[in-house]
């Protein structure tokens, strides 16, 4: 796939952009070059934010937790191997599940890996002490149904933690066309709307934290990795696909600028089953 300015010339080519751009949690992240750039930072904040998010749940050791939209298992492995939780990792992508299985086997840990649609979770009622969704909730097509499913599989008083993209207003047209499908922003909304959805689904808000600085940190890491991949390609090492590194840097800089204005945010919600 070619990624260049010509591929996405502007709002007039929205249909073309939609046909080429792919979800930030499925086909896009299944590409080899994206894995080289982002496998260990599949969500903003990385391990440190995962630890903060789970710590706020105040779970006992060996509590059961479902990681929804687990990708290739980065956070799930942390939950199981270092935080001593009983983990069920869920993702709709067969490729992600295959890669997660390889990583879990390599780590030598016990974990349940489930390929499933989060709109219809294959779990019993009141099965889990907690549910985690990192940079995935905004991508779910029917968020009310997903929240109802989460409510169903949680024990009364159970914990739900969501970290996700948020916006404080509409994105500029070119940014909406180019970045939204790739950065979990396509259906991201503002903080107040998220809260309304959570409360309507039977969850009480325990804590809200602005984690937007993690976006800036992620951009710096991606720029460094892009530089290293570009240098390796020039020296005959791992080759980059047909992409224009300068074009990628341009959009990373545009993204960072809107983070600094507050238009693009990253939020952590710690919620509790209130039913």
Helices and strands as residue ranges (DSSP letters): G 5-8, G 11-13, H 14-20, H 27-30, H 32-38, G 39-41, H 46-55, E 64-68, H 74-81, E 86-91, H 94-107, E 112-115, G 118-120, E 128-134, G 137-139, H 143-153, E 154-167, H 173-178, G 180-182, H 191-200, E 203-210, H 213-234, H 245-261, E 264-273
